[in-house]
Amino acid sequence: MSISTIVMMAVALPLAANLAPPAGLNVTRAAANLRAAVETIPEPELRRRLLGDATQLAQDLRHASRLQRRARRFALATALERARAIEASVLTSDPGNGRVRALTAARTLIVLLAAGVQACRRDTDCGNDQFCERPTGVCSGDGPPGYCLPRRTQCICTTIEAPVCGCDGQTYSNRCRRLCAGVGEAARGECR
């Protein structure tokens, strides 16, 4: 790690560590703030690349607001991963005034997104009493991120038969039974 990176971290980390998002700040506004901060980065190539990422992130968040609950969580998990990638790119670049502002804006957005959803790629990314719910058909660490869900201690499920195949290769009578087992969904219908 270079001296300039250490200096930038020394300035930016205390700002982000004590970060309490201002009242009324939502993820859409935070994404717009991030895009504006990225525009101040003096290095043209880094600014162009991160501007594309920040623009896509803002579009993803606008789209997520129109989705149903489960789909919205997946979209927010993807947005959280993209915000962390922007943060990592800014952290590894040479320090500068625009970079500190972009890093702070990225971390503000990360705090807001993480409050709503904890992104994950595998169960070990979640707490002991949670499991990683990935999009249907994604059972390994590759592919889009999921979000952490609590493992249910008591299960009261309907008797409606709507089989789903779990990532463990077992067929569950319905989604509720699968969630009670704390297992991801490999496919709708019985396992083959």
C-alpha positions as CSV (number, residue, x, y, z in Angstrom):
1,M,0.0,0.0,0.0
2,S,1.4,3.4,-1.0
3,I,1.9,6.4,1.3
4,S,-0.7,8.3,-0.7
5,T,-3.3,5.5,-0.1
6,I,-2.6,5.5,3.6
7,V,-3.0,9.3,3.8
8,M,-6.3,9.1,1.9
9,M,-7.5,6.3,4.2
10,A,-6.5,8.4,7.2
11,V,-8.6,11.2,6.0
12,A,-11.6,9.3,4.7
13,L,-12.0,6.4,7.1
14,P,-12.8,8.6,10.2
15,L,-15.4,10.4,8.0
16,A,-17.0,7.1,7.0
17,A,-16.6,5.3,10.3
18,N,-18.6,7.9,12.2
19,L,-21.1,8.2,9.4
20,A,-24.7,8.6,10.4
21,P,-26.6,9.3,7.2
22,P,-28.3,12.8,7.4
23,A,-32.0,12.8,8.1
24,G,-34.0,12.5,4.9
25,L,-31.2,11.0,2.9
26,N,-32.4,8.0,0.9
27,V,-30.5,5.6,-1.4
28,T,-31.7,7.4,-4.6
29,R,-30.4,10.8,-3.3
30,A,-27.2,9.1,-2.0
31,A,-26.6,7.5,-5.4
32,A,-27.0,11.0,-7.0
33,N,-24.5,12.4,-4.5
34,L,-22.1,9.6,-5.4
35,R,-22.4,10.4,-9.1
36,A,-21.8,14.1,-8.5
37,A,-18.7,13.2,-6.3
38,V,-17.3,10.9,-9.0
39,E,-17.5,13.8,-11.5
40,T,-15.0,15.7,-9.4
41,I,-12.3,13.0,-9.7
42,P,-9.5,14.7,-11.6
43,E,-8.1,11.5,-13.4
44,P,-10.1,11.2,-16.7
45,E,-9.9,7.5,-17.1
46,L,-10.9,6.7,-13.5
47,R,-13.7,9.3,-13.6
48,R,-15.1,7.9,-16.9
49,R,-15.1,4.3,-15.6
50,L,-16.6,5.2,-12.2
51,L,-19.2,7.6,-13.8
52,G,-20.5,4.6,-15.8
53,D,-20.7,2.5,-12.7
54,A,-22.4,5.3,-10.6
55,T,-24.9,6.0,-13.4
56,Q,-25.8,2.3,-13.6
57,L,-26.1,2.1,-9.8
58,A,-28.5,5.0,-9.8
59,Q,-30.6,3.4,-12.6
60,D,-30.7,0.1,-10.7
61,L,-31.9,1.8,-7.6
62,R,-34.7,3.7,-9.4
63,H,-35.7,0.4,-11.0
64,A,-35.6,-1.4,-7.6
65,S,-38.1,0.9,-6.1
66,R,-40.8,-0.4,-8.5
67,L,-40.1,-4.1,-7.8
68,Q,-41.9,-6.4,-5.4
69,R,-40.2,-7.1,-2.0
70,R,-38.1,-10.3,-2.9
71,A,-37.0,-8.9,-6.3
72,R,-36.2,-5.5,-4.6
73,R,-33.9,-7.2,-2.1
74,F,-31.9,-8.9,-4.9
75,A,-31.7,-5.5,-6.7
76,L,-30.5,-3.8,-3.5
77,A,-27.9,-6.6,-2.9
78,T,-26.6,-6.0,-6.5
79,A,-26.5,-2.2,-5.9
80,L,-24.6,-2.8,-2.6
81,E,-22.0,-4.9,-4.4
82,R,-21.6,-2.2,-7.1
83,A,-21.2,0.6,-4.5
84,R,-18.5,-1.5,-2.7
85,A,-16.7,-2.0,-6.1
86,I,-16.7,1.8,-6.6
87,E,-15.4,2.3,-3.1
88,A,-12.6,-0.2,-3.8
89,S,-11.6,1.5,-7.0
90,V,-11.5,4.9,-5.3
91,L,-9.5,3.4,-2.4
92,T,-6.8,1.9,-4.7
93,S,-6.4,5.1,-6.8
94,D,-4.1,8.0,-6.0
95,P,-5.5,10.3,-3.3
96,G,-7.0,13.7,-4.2
97,N,-9.7,16.0,-3.1
98,G,-12.3,14.5,-5.5
99,R,-11.4,11.0,-4.4
100,V,-12.0,11.7,-0.7
101,R,-15.4,13.2,-1.6
102,A,-16.2,10.1,-3.8
103,L,-15.1,7.7,-1.1
104,T,-17.3,9.4,1.5
105,A,-20.3,9.4,-0.9
106,A,-19.7,5.7,-1.7
107,R,-19.5,4.8,2.0
108,T,-22.7,6.8,2.8
109,L,-24.5,4.8,0.1
110,I,-23.1,1.5,1.4
111,V,-24.3,2.4,4.9
112,L,-27.8,3.1,3.6
113,L,-27.9,0.0,1.4
114,A,-26.5,-2.3,4.1
115,A,-29.1,-1.1,6.6
116,G,-31.8,-2.5,4.3
117,V,-30.1,-5.6,3.0
118,Q,-26.9,-7.6,3.8
119,A,-25.6,-8.9,0.5
120,C,-24.1,-12.4,0.3
121,R,-22.8,-15.0,-2.0
122,R,-22.8,-18.0,0.4
123,D,-24.2,-18.9,3.8
124,T,-20.9,-18.1,5.5
125,D,-21.3,-14.4,4.5
126,C,-24.3,-14.2,6.8
127,G,-24.7,-14.5,10.6
128,N,-25.0,-17.9,12.4
129,D,-28.8,-17.6,12.5
130,Q,-29.1,-16.6,8.8
131,F,-28.7,-18.1,5.4
132,C,-28.0,-16.6,2.0
133,E,-31.1,-16.4,-0.2
134,R,-29.8,-16.2,-3.8
135,P,-31.8,-15.8,-7.0
136,T,-33.5,-19.0,-8.2
137,G,-31.0,-21.3,-9.8
138,V,-27.9,-19.8,-8.2
139,C,-26.5,-22.2,-5.7
140,S,-22.8,-21.5,-5.8
141,G,-20.7,-18.5,-5.1
142,D,-20.7,-17.4,-8.8
143,G,-23.5,-15.3,-10.3
144,P,-25.5,-12.4,-8.8
145,P,-25.5,-11.8,-5.1
146,G,-28.3,-12.7,-2.7
147,Y,-29.3,-11.3,0.7
148,C,-29.2,-12.8,4.2
149,L,-32.4,-14.1,5.7
150,P,-33.0,-15.3,9.2
151,R,-33.3,-19.0,9.7
152,R,-36.8,-19.7,11.0
153,T,-37.0,-21.3,14.5
154,Q,-40.7,-22.1,14.2
155,C,-42.3,-23.1,10.9
156,I,-46.0,-22.7,10.2
157,C,-46.5,-23.4,6.6
158,T,-49.6,-24.0,4.4
159,T,-50.2,-27.5,3.1
160,I,-50.5,-26.2,-0.5
161,E,-48.3,-28.2,-2.8
162,A,-46.1,-26.0,-4.9
163,P,-42.8,-28.0,-5.0
164,V,-39.4,-26.3,-5.2
165,C,-36.0,-27.9,-5.5
166,G,-33.6,-26.8,-2.9
167,C,-29.9,-26.1,-3.5
168,D,-29.3,-29.2,-1.3
169,G,-30.9,-31.4,-4.0
170,Q,-34.0,-32.1,-1.8
171,T,-37.6,-31.3,-3.0
172,Y,-39.6,-29.2,-0.6
173,S,-43.4,-29.2,-0.7
174,N,-43.5,-25.3,-1.0
175,R,-41.3,-22.2,-0.7
176,C,-42.2,-21.9,3.0
177,R,-40.8,-25.4,3.8
178,R,-37.6,-24.5,1.9
179,L,-37.2,-21.3,3.8
180,C,-37.7,-23.2,7.1
181,A,-34.9,-25.5,6.1
182,G,-32.7,-22.4,5.4
183,V,-31.9,-23.7,1.9
184,G,-31.6,-21.7,-1.4
185,E,-33.9,-22.4,-4.4
186,A,-32.3,-24.4,-7.2
187,A,-35.5,-24.5,-9.4
188,R,-39.2,-24.4,-9.2
189,G,-40.8,-27.8,-9.2
190,E,-39.4,-31.1,-8.0
191,C,-35.7,-31.9,-8.2
192,R,-34.7,-34.1,-11.1
